[in-house]
């Protein structure tokens, strides 16, 4: 019994040391994440203008949101369309580049680094400003089109095109998804390709019959992450077209939330919007997980949901 006491004392000592090491993260999580998260839930039931103390008003914010606020439905519609454009295009492009970069090319590591750079730079305000200058009426893109005698396009002024232009900025930041696809491609057993070649299967057939099924777990992860990011998109759209674009065609949900909270000082209403957004993201995530049993395949055949 006496021999076990020093062991218990040493274990507790290591536990305290471990807590000490993670204390900066733990303090940051409690103060900067959990506390604001819970307070936003409380504020969603109040009238709060950041100046006066919050006043409890019950479900009024949620009732007004669904019955009186037309811009709520407009921003939600734009965000859904944006997600439907950006998420599939980004995943498809990331997978295409990942497949290309698995080829045995000289200096392939340099190409991988170059293709990853947009993910590091793409979320910045400077890149969004550059994107606006590229696609404005007299921008570089239209100037390049003019050199080959193609009429310029009003990329940011046409309500039918503006959202696609904003979406391209998100697609351009494909590096993180590409890296995960690259890692997955490296794990595909080469023996399967050998069998496919012996059977006379083409490269396209082997991609859809061998490569893609084995990448579905990574595709599932990337899809969920990109859906979450798409619904929370704000910086690019706000910097490029801060007023929501022509006819509010690029007025994303994040811009609506920002306007209510910081332009109109309706922080209580903005908090209720953020919780509705949270519920929508959770719903889409749950639907993707539910559908994954039909298309996501694992090597051991187990259910990973």
C-alpha positions as protocol buffer text, in pm:
chain_id: "A"
residue {
  index: 1
  type: UNK
  ca { x: 0 y: 0 z: 0 }
}
residue {
  index: 2
  type: UNK
  ca { x: 286 y: 232 z: 89 }
}
residue {
  index: 3
  type: UNK
  ca { x: 449 y: 159 z: -245 }
}
residue {
  index: 4
  type: UNK
  ca { x: 146 y: 286 z: -436 }
}
residue {
  index: 5
  type: UNK
  ca { x: 137 y: 629 z: -268 }
}
residue {
  index: 6
  type: UNK
  ca { x: 445 y: 767 z: -447 }
}
residue {
  index: 7
  type: UNK
  ca { x: 300 y: 639 z: -776 }
}
residue {
  index: 8
  type: UNK
  ca { x: -29 y: 817 z: -713 }
}
residue {
  index: 9
  type: UNK
  ca { x: 158 y: 1132 z: -610 }
}
residue {
  index: 10
  type: UNK
  ca { x: 367 y: 1123 z: -931 }
}
residue {
  index: 11
  type: UNK
  ca { x: 56 y: 1075 z: -1146 }
}
residue {
  index: 12
  type: UNK
  ca { x: -115 y: 1373 z: -983 }
}
residue {
  index: 13
  type: UNK
  ca { x: 201 y: 1578 z: -1028 }
}
residue {
  index: 14
  type: UNK
  ca { x: 202 y: 1502 z: -1403 }
}
residue {
  index: 15
  type: UNK
  ca { x: -169 y: 1584 z: -1421 }
}
residue {
  index: 16
  type: UNK
  ca { x: -107 y: 1924 z: -1264 }
}
residue {
  index: 17
  type: UNK
  ca { x: 183 y: 1984 z: -1502 }
}
residue {
  index: 18
  type: UNK
  ca { x: -40 y: 1889 z: -1795 }
}
residue {
  index: 19
  type: UNK
  ca { x: -311 y: 2129 z: -1678 }
}
residue {
  index: 20
  type: UNK
  ca { x: -49 y: 2401 z: -1642 }
}
residue {
  index: 21
  type: UNK
  ca { x: 64 y: 2351 z: -2002 }
}
residue {
  index: 22
  type: UNK
  ca { x: -290 y: 2363 z: -2143 }
}
residue {
  index: 23
  type: UNK
  ca { x: -403 y: 2646 z: -1914 }
}
residue {
  index: 24
  type: UNK
  ca { x: -347 y: 2919 z: -2182 }
}
residue {
  index: 25
  type: UNK
  ca { x: -570 y: 2732 z: -2426 }
}
residue {
  index: 26
  type: UNK
  ca { x: -821 y: 2645 z: -2152 }
}
residue {
  index: 27
  type: UNK
  ca { x: -839 y: 3008 z: -2037 }
}
residue {
  index: 28
  type: UNK
  ca { x: -879 y: 3126 z: -2395 }
}
residue {
  index: 29
  type: UNK
  ca { x: -1151 y: 2870 z: -2461 }
}
residue {
  index: 30
  type: UNK
  ca { x: -1349 y: 2966 z: -2149 }
}
residue {
  index: 31
  type: UNK
  ca { x: -1314 y: 3342 z: -2187 }
}
residue {
  index: 32
  type: UNK
  ca { x: -1307 y: 3388 z: -2563 }
}
residue {
  index: 33
  type: UNK
  ca { x: -1524 y: 3103 z: -2689 }
}
residue {
  index: 34
  type: UNK
  ca { x: -1752 y: 2939 z: -2433 }
}
residue {
  index: 35
  type: UNK
  ca { x: -1851 y: 3259 z: -2250 }
}
residue {
  index: 36
  type: UNK
  ca { x: -1936 y: 3457 z: -2569 }
}
residue {
  index: 37
  type: UNK
  ca { x: -2116 y: 3150 z: -2703 }
}
residue {
  index: 38
  type: UNK
  ca { x: -2344 y: 3128 z: -2401 }
}
residue {
  index: 39
  type: UNK
  ca { x: -2391 y: 3505 z: -2373 }
}
residue {
  index: 40
  type: UNK
  ca { x: -2497 y: 3529 z: -2737 }
}
residue {
  index: 41
  type: UNK
  ca { x: -2772 y: 3278 z: -2660 }
}
residue {
  index: 42
  type: UNK
  ca { x: -2892 y: 3500 z: -2375 }
}
residue {
  index: 43
  type: UNK
  ca { x: -2866 y: 3816 z: -2587 }
}
residue {
  index: 44
  type: UNK
  ca { x: -3079 y: 3654 z: -2857 }
}
residue {
  index: 45
  type: UNK
  ca { x: -3376 y: 3691 z: -2620 }
}
residue {
  index: 46
  type: UNK
  ca { x: -3302 y: 4054 z: -2542 }
}
residue {
  index: 47
  type: UNK
  ca { x: -3304 y: 4402 z: -2694 }
}
residue {
  index: 48
  type: UNK
  ca { x: -2940 y: 4508 z: -2670 }
}
residue {
  index: 49
  type: UNK
  ca { x: -2775 y: 4804 z: -2845 }
}
residue {
  index: 50
  type: UNK
  ca { x: -2422 y: 4772 z: -2698 }
}
residue {
  index: 51
  type: UNK
  ca { x: -2478 y: 5094 z: -2501 }
}
residue {
  index: 52
  type: UNK
  ca { x: -2773 y: 5034 z: -2272 }
}
residue {
  index: 53
  type: UNK
  ca { x: -2815 y: 4721 z: -2058 }
}
residue {
  index: 54
  type: UNK
  ca { x: -2988 y: 4431 z: -2238 }
}
residue {
  index: 55
  type: UNK
  ca { x: -3365 y: 4413 z: -2191 }
}
residue {
  index: 56
  type: UNK
  ca { x: -3532 y: 4070 z: -2197 }
}
residue {
  index: 57
  type: UNK
  ca { x: -3800 y: 4049 z: -2469 }
}
residue {
  index: 58
  type: UNK
  ca { x: -3849 y: 3673 z: -2501 }
}
residue {
  index: 59
  type: UNK
  ca { x: -3896 y: 3534 z: -2852 }
}
residue {
  index: 60
  type: UNK
  ca { x: -3963 y: 3870 z: -3018 }
}
residue {
  index: 61
  type: UNK
  ca { x: -3633 y: 3869 z: -3212 }
}
residue {
  index: 62
  type: UNK
  ca { x: -3708 y: 3527 z: -3360 }
}
residue {
  index: 63
  type: UNK
  ca { x: -4071 y: 3614 z: -3436 }
}
residue {
  index: 64
  type: UNK
  ca { x: -3972 y: 3938 z: -3610 }
}
residue {
  index: 65
  type: UNK
  ca { x: -3700 y: 3756 z: -3802 }
}
residue {
  index: 66
  type: UNK
  ca { x: -3940 y: 3505 z: -3958 }
}
residue {
  index: 67
  type: UNK
  ca { x: -4243 y: 3734 z: -3999 }
}
residue {
  index: 68
  type: UNK
  ca { x: -4118 y: 4088 z: -4066 }
}
residue {
  index: 69
  type: UNK
  ca { x: -3762 y: 4080 z: -4197 }
}
residue {
  index: 70
  type: UNK
  ca { x: -3759 y: 4030 z: -4574 }
}
residue {
  index: 71
  type: UNK
  ca { x: -3381 y: 4071 z: -4589 }
}
residue {
  index: 72
  type: UNK
  ca { x: -3345 y: 3766 z: -4364 }
}
residue {
  index: 73
  type: UNK
  ca { x: -3492 y: 3548 z: -4638 }
}
residue {
  index: 74
  type: UNK
  ca { x: -3293 y: 3727 z: -4909 }
}
residue {
  index: 75
  type: UNK
  ca { x: -2963 y: 3679 z: -4727 }
}
residue {
  index: 76
  type: UNK
  ca { x: -3048 y: 3317 z: -4651 }
}
residue {
  index: 77
  type: UNK
  ca { x: -3135 y: 3252 z: -5016 }
}
residue {
  index: 78
  type: UNK
  ca { x: -2810 y: 3414 z: -5137 }
}
residue {
  index: 79
  type: UNK
  ca { x: -2606 y: 3212 z: -4885 }
}
residue {
  index: 80
  type: UNK
  ca { x: -2767 y: 2884 z: -4993 }
}
residue {
  index: 81
  type: UNK
  ca { x: -2695 y: 2960 z: -5360 }
}
residue {
  index: 82
  type: UNK
  ca { x: -2340 y: 3062 z: -5269 }
}
residue {
  index: 83
  type: UNK
  ca { x: -2285 y: 2733 z: -5085 }
}
residue {
  index: 84
  type: UNK
  ca { x: -2430 y: 2534 z: -5375 }
}
residue {
  index: 85
  type: UNK
  ca { x: -2187 y: 2708 z: -5614 }
}
residue {
  index: 86
  type: UNK
  ca { x: -1872 y: 2730 z: -5404 }
}
residue {
  index: 87
  type: UNK
  ca { x: -1863 y: 2397 z: -5218 }
}
residue {
  index: 88
  type: UNK
  ca { x: -1894 y: 2153 z: -5513 }
}
residue {
  index: 89
  type: UNK
  ca { x: -1671 y: 2368 z: -5737 }
}
residue {
  index: 90
  type: UNK
  ca { x: -1402 y: 2400 z: -5470 }
}
residue {
  index: 91
  type: UNK
  ca { x: -1401 y: 2027 z: -5391 }
}
residue {
  index: 92
  type: UNK
  ca { x: -1395 y: 1928 z: -5758 }
}
residue {
  index: 93
  type: UNK
  ca { x: -1112 y: 2168 z: -5839 }
}
residue {
  index: 94
  type: UNK
  ca { x: -912 y: 2064 z: -5531 }
}
residue {
  index: 95
  type: UNK
  ca { x: -948 y: 1697 z: -5623 }
}
residue {
  index: 96
  type: UNK
  ca { x: -850 y: 1765 z: -5985 }
}
residue {
  index: 97
  type: UNK
  ca { x: -533 y: 1951 z: -5884 }
}
residue {
  index: 98
  type: UNK
  ca { x: -449 y: 1683 z: -5626 }
}
residue {
  index: 99
  type: UNK
  ca { x: -472 y: 1412 z: -5892 }
}
residue {
  index: 100
  type: UNK
  ca { x: -250 y: 1614 z: -6126 }
}
residue {
  index: 101
  type: UNK
  ca { x: 8 y: 1670 z: -5853 }
}
residue {
  index: 102
  type: UNK
  ca { x: 36 y: 1298 z: -5780 }
}
residue {
  index: 103
  type: UNK
  ca { x: 201 y: 1256 z: -6120 }
}
residue {
  index: 104
  type: UNK
  ca { x: 575 y: 1205 z: -6120 }
}
residue {
  index: 105
  type: UNK
  ca { x: 683 y: 1551 z: -6226 }
}
residue {
  index: 106
  type: UNK
  ca { x: 1006 y: 1736 z: -6170 }
}
residue {
  index: 107
  type: UNK
  ca { x: 989 y: 1985 z: -5882 }
}
residue {
  index: 108
  type: UNK
  ca { x: 640 y: 1861 z: -5793 }
}
residue {
  index: 109
  type: UNK
  ca { x: 687 y: 1976 z: -5431 }
}
residue {
  index: 110
  type: UNK
  ca { x: 734 y: 2331 z: -5553 }
}
residue {
  index: 111
  type: UNK
  ca { x: 406 y: 2311 z: -5745 }
}
residue {
  index: 112
  type: UNK
  ca { x: 229 y: 2178 z: -5436 }
}
residue {
  index: 113
  type: UNK
  ca { x: 355 y: 2471 z: -5232 }
}
residue {
  index: 114
  type: UNK
  ca { x: 253 y: 2722 z: -5498 }
}
residue {
  index: 115
  type: UNK
  ca { x: -97 y: 2575 z: -5524 }
}
residue {
  index: 116
  type: UNK
  ca { x: -136 y: 2589 z: -5146 }
}
residue {
  index: 117
  type: UNK
  ca { x: -46 y: 2960 z: -5121 }
}
residue {
  index: 118
  type: UNK
  ca { x: -399 y: 3087 z: -5212 }
}
residue {
  index: 119
  type: UNK
  ca { x: -537 y: 2918 z: -4899 }
}
residue {
  index: 120
  type: UNK
  ca { x: -291 y: 3116 z: -4688 }
}
residue {
  index: 121
  type: UNK
  ca { x: -350 y: 3449 z: -4862 }
}
residue {
  index: 122
  type: UNK
  ca { x: -708 y: 3412 z: -4986 }
}
residue {
  index: 123
  type: UNK
  ca { x: -890 y: 3503 z: -4665 }
}
residue {
  index: 124
  type: UNK
  ca { x: -716 y: 3839 z: -4630 }
}
residue {
  index: 125
  type: UNK
  ca { x: -867 y: 4178 z: -4697 }
}
residue {
  index: 126
  type: UNK
  ca { x: -584 y: 4262 z: -4939 }
}
residue {
  index: 127
  type: UNK
  ca { x: -667 y: 3965 z: -5164 }
}
residue {
  index: 128
  type: UNK
  ca { x: -1036 y: 4060 z: -5162 }
}
residue {
  index: 129
  type: UNK
  ca { x: -945 y: 4415 z: -5268 }
}
residue {
  index: 130
  type: UNK
  ca { x: -725 y: 4271 z: -5543 }
}
residue {
  index: 131
  type: UNK
  ca { x: -1014 y: 4049 z: -5656 }
}
residue {
  index: 132
  type: UNK
  ca { x: -1237 y: 4355 z: -5683 }
}
residue {
  index: 133
  type: UNK
  ca { x: -981 y: 4534 z: -5901 }
}
residue {
  index: 134
  type: UNK
  ca { x: -940 y: 4225 z: -6119 }
}
residue {
  index: 135
  type: UNK
  ca { x: -1312 y: 4195 z: -6195 }
}
residue {
  index: 136
  type: UNK
  ca { x: -1426 y: 4558 z: -6207 }
}
residue {
  index: 137
  type: UNK
  ca { x: -1546 y: 4696 z: -6542 }
}
residue {
  index: 138
  type: UNK
  ca { x: -1203 y: 4835 z: -6631 }
}
residue {
  index: 139
  type: UNK
  ca { x: -1020 y: 4558 z: -6447 }
}
residue {
  index: 140
  type: UNK
  ca { x: -743 y: 4330 z: -6565 }
}
residue {
  index: 141
  type: UNK
  ca { x: -980 y: 4045 z: -6658 }
}
residue {
  index: 142
  type: UNK
  ca { x: -1181 y: 4260 z: -6899 }
}
residue {
  index: 143
  type: UNK
  ca { x: -861 y: 4410 z: -7038 }
}
residue {
  index: 144
  type: UNK
  ca { x: -733 y: 4060 z: -7112 }
}
residue {
  index: 145
  type: UNK
  ca { x: -1063 y: 3974 z: -7281 }
}
residue {
  index: 146
  type: UNK
  ca { x: -1036 y: 4289 z: -7493 }
}
residue {
  index: 147
  type: UNK
  ca { x: -697 y: 4178 z: -7627 }
}
residue {
  index: 148
  type: UNK
  ca { x: -867 y: 3879 z: -7790 }
}
residue {
  index: 149
  type: UNK
  ca { x: -1166 y: 4091 z: -7904 }
}
residue {
  index: 150
  type: UNK
  ca { x: -1412 y: 3952 z: -7649 }
}
residue {
  index: 151
  type: UNK
  ca { x: -1656 y: 4206 z: -7502 }
}
residue {
  index: 152
  type: UNK
  ca { x: -1600 y: 4287 z: -7135 }
}
residue {
  index: 153
  type: UNK
  ca { x: -1833 y: 4149 z: -6870 }
}
residue {
  index: 154
  type: UNK
  ca { x: -1984 y: 4346 z: -6583 }
}
residue {
  index: 155
  type: UNK
  ca { x: -1865 y: 4089 z: -6330 }
}
residue {
  index: 156
  type: UNK
  ca { x: -1967 y: 4283 z: -6018 }
}
residue {
  index: 157
  type: UNK
  ca { x: -2250 y: 4496 z: -6154 }
}
residue {
  index: 158
  type: UNK
  ca { x: -2468 y: 4227 z: -6307 }
}
residue {
  index: 159
  type: UNK
  ca { x: -2692 y: 4063 z: -6041 }
}
residue {
  index: 160
  type: UNK
  ca { x: -2690 y: 3738 z: -6241 }
}
residue {
  index: 161
  type: UNK
  ca { x: -2309 y: 3714 z: -6237 }
}
residue {
  index: 162
  type: UNK
  ca { x: -2191 y: 3895 z: -5923 }
}
residue {
  index: 163
  type: UNK
  ca { x: -2244 y: 3602 z: -5686 }
}
residue {
  index: 164
  type: UNK
  ca { x: -2049 y: 3369 z: -5917 }
}
residue {
  index: 165
  type: UNK
  ca { x: -1762 y: 3619 z: -5916 }
}
residue {
  index: 166
  type: UNK
  ca { x: -1760 y: 3623 z: -5536 }
}
residue {
  index: 167
  type: UNK
  ca { x: -1777 y: 3243 z: -5530 }
}
residue {
  index: 168
  type: UNK
  ca { x: -1468 y: 3214 z: -5749 }
}
residue {
  index: 169
  type: UNK
  ca { x: -1265 y: 3377 z: -5472 }
}
residue {
  index: 170
  type: UNK
  ca { x: -1368 y: 3095 z: -5239 }
}
residue {
  index: 171
  type: UNK
  ca { x: -1293 y: 2830 z: -5500 }
}
residue {
  index: 172
  type: UNK
  ca { x: -948 y: 2984 z: -5551 }
}
residue {
  index: 173
  type: UNK
  ca { x: -869 y: 2902 z: -5186 }
}
residue {
  index: 174
  type: UNK
  ca { x: -869 y: 2527 z: -5251 }
}
residue {
  index: 175
  type: UNK
  ca { x: -530 y: 2448 z: -5096 }
}
residue {
  index: 176
  type: UNK
  ca { x: -642 y: 2295 z: -4765 }
}
residue {
  index: 177
  type: UNK
  ca { x: -882 y: 2054 z: -4936 }
}
residue {
  index: 178
  type: UNK
  ca { x: -618 y: 1973 z: -5196 }
}
residue {
  index: 179
  type: UNK
  ca { x: -362 y: 1877 z: -4929 }
}
residue {
  index: 180
  type: UNK
  ca { x: -609 y: 1635 z: -4768 }
}
residue {
  index: 181
  type: UNK
  ca { x: -692 y: 1480 z: -5105 }
}
residue {
  index: 182
  type: UNK
  ca { x: -320 y: 1445 z: -5176 }
}
residue {
  index: 183
  type: UNK
  ca { x: -273 y: 1258 z: -4849 }
}
residue {
  index: 184
  type: UNK
  ca { x: -564 y: 1029 z: -4937 }
}
residue {
  index: 185
  type: UNK
  ca { x: -430 y: 960 z: -5285 }
}
residue {
  index: 186
  type: UNK
  ca { x: -99 y: 853 z: -5136 }
}
residue {
  index: 187
  type: UNK
  ca { x: -282 y: 589 z: -4929 }
}
residue {
  index: 188
  type: UNK
  ca { x: -452 y: 419 z: -5226 }
}
residue {
  index: 189
  type: UNK
  ca { x: -282 y: 77 z: -5267 }
}
residue {
  index: 190
  type: UNK
  ca { x: -90 y: 58 z: -5593 }
}
residue {
  index: 191
  type: UNK
  ca { x: -193 y: -309 z: -5625 }
}
residue {
  index: 192
  type: UNK
  ca { x: -548 y: -199 z: -5707 }
}
residue {
  index: 193
  type: UNK
  ca { x: -424 y: 3 z: -6002 }
}
residue {
  index: 194
  type: UNK
  ca { x: -216 y: -292 z: -6120 }
}
residue {
  index: 195
  type: UNK
  ca { x: -525 y: -514 z: -6114 }
}
residue {
  index: 196
  type: UNK
  ca { x: -720 y: -249 z: -6304 }
}
residue {
  index: 197
  type: UNK
  ca { x: -454 y: -227 z: -6574 }
}
residue {
  index: 198
  type: UNK
  ca { x: -445 y: -605 z: -6608 }
}
residue {
  index: 199
  type: UNK
  ca { x: -823 y: -604 z: -6655 }
}
residue {
  index: 200
  type: UNK
  ca { x: -788 y: -340 z: -6924 }
}
residue {
  index: 201
  type: UNK
  ca { x: -956 y: -57 z: -6732 }
}
residue {
  index: 202
  type: UNK
  ca { x: -886 y: 296 z: -6850 }
}
residue {
  index: 203
  type: UNK
  ca { x: -750 y: 567 z: -6619 }
}
residue {
  index: 204
  type: UNK
  ca { x: -1092 y: 732 z: -6606 }
}
residue {
  index: 205
  type: UNK
  ca { x: -1258 y: 404 z: -6513 }
}
residue {
  index: 206
  type: UNK
  ca { x: -996 y: 335 z: -6243 }
}
residue {
  index: 207
  type: UNK
  ca { x: -1048 y: 684 z: -6101 }
}
residue {
  index: 208
  type: UNK
  ca { x: -1423 y: 637 z: -6058 }
}
residue {
  index: 209
  type: UNK
  ca { x: -1407 y: 269 z: -5957 }
}
residue {
  index: 210
  type: UNK
  ca { x: -1096 y: 266 z: -5738 }
}
residue {
  index: 211
  type: UNK
  ca { x: -966 y: 609 z: -5646 }
}
residue {
  index: 212
  type: UNK
  ca { x: -1287 y: 800 z: -5576 }
}
residue {
  index: 213
  type: UNK
  ca { x: -1452 y: 534 z: -5353 }
}
residue {
  index: 214
  type: UNK
  ca { x: -1137 y: 515 z: -5138 }
}
residue {
  index: 215
  type: UNK
  ca { x: -1133 y: 896 z: -5110 }
}
residue {
  index: 216
  type: UNK
  ca { x: -1492 y: 926 z: -4991 }
}
residue {
  index: 217
  type: UNK
  ca { x: -1402 y: 952 z: -4618 }
}
residue {
  index: 218
  type: UNK
  ca { x: -1177 y: 1249 z: -4697 }
}
residue {
  index: 219
  type: UNK
  ca { x: -1442 y: 1386 z: -4932 }
}
residue {
  index: 220
  type: UNK
  ca { x: -1692 y: 1367 z: -4646 }
}
residue {
  index: 221
  type: UNK
  ca { x: -1462 y: 1562 z: -4413 }
}
residue {
  index: 222
  type: UNK
  ca { x: -1381 y: 1823 z: -4676 }
}
residue {
  index: 223
  type: UNK
  ca { x: -1747 y: 1864 z: -4766 }
}
residue {
  index: 224
  type: UNK
  ca { x: -1852 y: 1928 z: -4406 }
}
residue {
  index: 225
  type: UNK
  ca { x: -1569 y: 2176 z: -4349 }
}
residue {
  index: 226
  type: UNK
  ca { x: -1645 y: 2366 z: -4670 }
}
residue {
  index: 227
  type: UNK
  ca { x: -2019 y: 2379 z: -4596 }
}
residue {
  index: 228
  type: UNK
  ca { x: -1946 y: 2531 z: -4255 }
}
residue {
  index: 229
  type: UNK
  ca { x: -1704 y: 2783 z: -4410 }
}
residue {
  index: 230
  type: UNK
  ca { x: -1944 y: 2874 z: -4692 }
}
residue {
  index: 231
  type: UNK
  ca { x: -2232 y: 2954 z: -4457 }
}
residue {
  index: 232
  type: UNK
  ca { x: -2002 y: 3172 z: -4247 }
}
residue {
  index: 233
  type: UNK
  ca { x: -1844 y: 3357 z: -4542 }
}
residue {
  index: 234
  type: UNK
  ca { x: -1815 y: 3730 z: -4486 }
}
residue {
  index: 235
  type: UNK
  ca { x: -1478 y: 3893 z: -4556 }
}
residue {
  index: 236
  type: UNK
  ca { x: -1455 y: 3850 z: -4932 }
}
residue {
  index: 237
  type: UNK
  ca { x: -1813 y: 3949 z: -5010 }
}
residue {
  index: 238
  type: UNK
  ca { x: -1805 y: 4246 z: -4771 }
}
residue {
  index: 239
  type: UNK
  ca { x: -1480 y: 4388 z: -4907 }
}
residue {
  index: 240
  type: UNK
  ca { x: -1565 y: 4338 z: -5274 }
}
residue {
  index: 241
  type: UNK
  ca { x: -1928 y: 4455 z: -5257 }
}
residue {
  index: 242
  type: UNK
  ca { x: -1995 y: 4600 z: -4909 }
}
residue {
  index: 243
  type: UNK
  ca { x: -2354 y: 4699 z: -4991 }
}
residue {
  index: 244
  type: UNK
  ca { x: -2454 y: 4348 z: -5097 }
}
residue {
  index: 245
  type: UNK
  ca { x: -2404 y: 4405 z: -5467 }
}
residue {
  index: 246
  type: UNK
  ca { x: -2666 y: 4487 z: -5730 }
}
residue {
  index: 247
  type: UNK
  ca { x: -3017 y: 4415 z: -5601 }
}
residue {
  index: 248
  type: UNK
  ca { x: -2861 y: 4253 z: -5290 }
}
residue {
  index: 249
  type: UNK
  ca { x: -2752 y: 3961 z: -5510 }
}
residue {
  index: 250
  type: UNK
  ca { x: -2438 y: 3905 z: -5298 }
}
residue {
  index: 251
  type: UNK
  ca { x: -2588 y: 3991 z: -4958 }
}
residue {
  index: 252
  type: UNK
  ca { x: -2470 y: 3690 z: -4761 }
}
residue {
  index: 253
  type: UNK
  ca { x: -2604 y: 3591 z: -4421 }
}
residue {
  index: 254
  type: UNK
  ca { x: -2277 y: 3698 z: -4257 }
}
residue {
  index: 255
  type: UNK
  ca { x: -2322 y: 4049 z: -4399 }
}
residue {
  index: 256
  type: UNK
  ca { x: -2678 y: 4062 z: -4269 }
}
residue {
  index: 257
  type: UNK
  ca { x: -2555 y: 3958 z: -3925 }
}
residue {
  index: 258
  type: UNK
  ca { x: -2280 y: 4221 z: -3932 }
}
residue {
  index: 259
  type: UNK
  ca { x: -2517 y: 4499 z: -4039 }
}
residue {
  index: 260
  type: UNK
  ca { x: -2768 y: 4424 z: -3766 }
}
residue {
  index: 261
  type: UNK
  ca { x: -2505 y: 4402 z: -3494 }
}
residue {
  index: 262
  type: UNK
  ca { x: -2256 y: 4675 z: -3580 }
}
residue {
  index: 263
  type: UNK
  ca { x: -2429 y: 4908 z: -3827 }
}
residue {
  index: 264
  type: UNK
  ca { x: -2774 y: 4923 z: -3667 }
}
residue {
  index: 265
  type: UNK
  ca { x: -2651 y: 4832 z: -3314 }
}
residue {
  index: 266
  type: UNK
  ca { x: -2911 y: 4557 z: -3277 }
}
residue {
  index: 267
  type: UNK
  ca { x: -2683 y: 4312 z: -3101 }
}
residue {
  index: 268
  type: UNK
  ca { x: -2972 y: 4114 z: -2955 }
}
residue {
  index: 269
  type: UNK
  ca { x: -3123 y: 4064 z: -3300 }
}
residue {
  index: 270
  type: UNK
  ca { x: -2781 y: 3982 z: -3444 }
}
residue {
  index: 271
  type: UNK
  ca { x: -2736 y: 3717 z: -3173 }
}
residue {
  index: 272
  type: UNK
  ca { x: -3066 y: 3557 z: -3271 }
}
residue {
  index: 273
  type: UNK
  ca { x: -2949 y: 3556 z: -3634 }
}
residue {
  index: 274
  type: UNK
  ca { x: -2625 y: 3385 z: -3533 }
}
residue {
  index: 275
  type: UNK
  ca { x: -2816 y: 3110 z: -3353 }
}
residue {
  index: 276
  type: UNK
  ca { x: -3039 y: 3052 z: -3652 }
}
residue {
  index: 277
  type: UNK
  ca { x: -2725 y: 3026 z: -3864 }
}
residue {
  index: 278
  type: UNK
  ca { x: -2582 y: 2780 z: -3613 }
}
residue {
  index: 279
  type: UNK
  ca { x: -2899 y: 2568 z: -3639 }
}
residue {
  index: 280
  type: UNK
  ca { x: -2886 y: 2576 z: -4022 }
}
residue {
  index: 281
  type: UNK
  ca { x: -2522 y: 2464 z: -4025 }
}
residue {
  index: 282
  type: UNK
  ca { x: -2600 y: 2184 z: -3781 }
}
residue {
  index: 283
  type: UNK
  ca { x: -2895 y: 2075 z: -3999 }
}
residue {
  index: 284
  type: UNK
  ca { x: -2687 y: 2058 z: -4318 }
}
residue {
  index: 285
  type: UNK
  ca { x: -2405 y: 1881 z: -4133 }
}
residue {
  index: 286
  type: UNK
  ca { x: -2650 y: 1623 z: -4000 }
}
residue {
  index: 287
  type: UNK
  ca { x: -2796 y: 1569 z: -4349 }
}
residue {
  index: 288
  type: UNK
  ca { x: -2450 y: 1514 z: -4496 }
}
residue {
  index: 289
  type: UNK
  ca { x: -2362 y: 1267 z: -4221 }
}
residue {
  index: 290
  type: UNK
  ca { x: -2695 y: 1089 z: -4270 }
}
residue {
  index: 291
  type: UNK
  ca { x: -2644 y: 1058 z: -4645 }
}
residue {
  index: 292
  type: UNK
  ca { x: -2280 y: 946 z: -4608 }
}
residue {
  index: 293
  type: UNK
  ca { x: -2390 y: 590 z: -4531 }
}
residue {
  index: 294
  type: UNK
  ca { x: -2494 y: 565 z: -4898 }
}
residue {
  index: 295
  type: UNK
  ca { x: -2174 y: 692 z: -5058 }
}
residue {
  index: 296
  type: UNK
  ca { x: -1887 y: 702 z: -4807 }
}
residue {
  index: 297
  type: UNK
  ca { x: -1690 y: 377 z: -4806 }
}
residue {
  index: 298
  type: UNK
  ca { x: -1428 y: 259 z: -4559 }
}
residue {
  index: 299
  type: UNK
  ca { x: -1163 y: -7 z: -4605 }
}
residue {
  index: 300
  type: UNK
  ca { x: -1282 y: -214 z: -4308 }
}
residue {
  index: 301
  type: UNK
  ca { x: -1646 y: -180 z: -4413 }
}
residue {
  index: 302
  type: UNK
  ca { x: -1736 y: -33 z: -4075 }
}
residue {
  index: 303
  type: UNK
  ca { x: -1984 y: 245 z: -4004 }
}
residue {
  index: 304
  type: UNK
  ca { x: -1782 y: 553 z: -3904 }
}
residue {
  index: 305
  type: UNK
  ca { x: -2073 y: 787 z: -3852 }
}
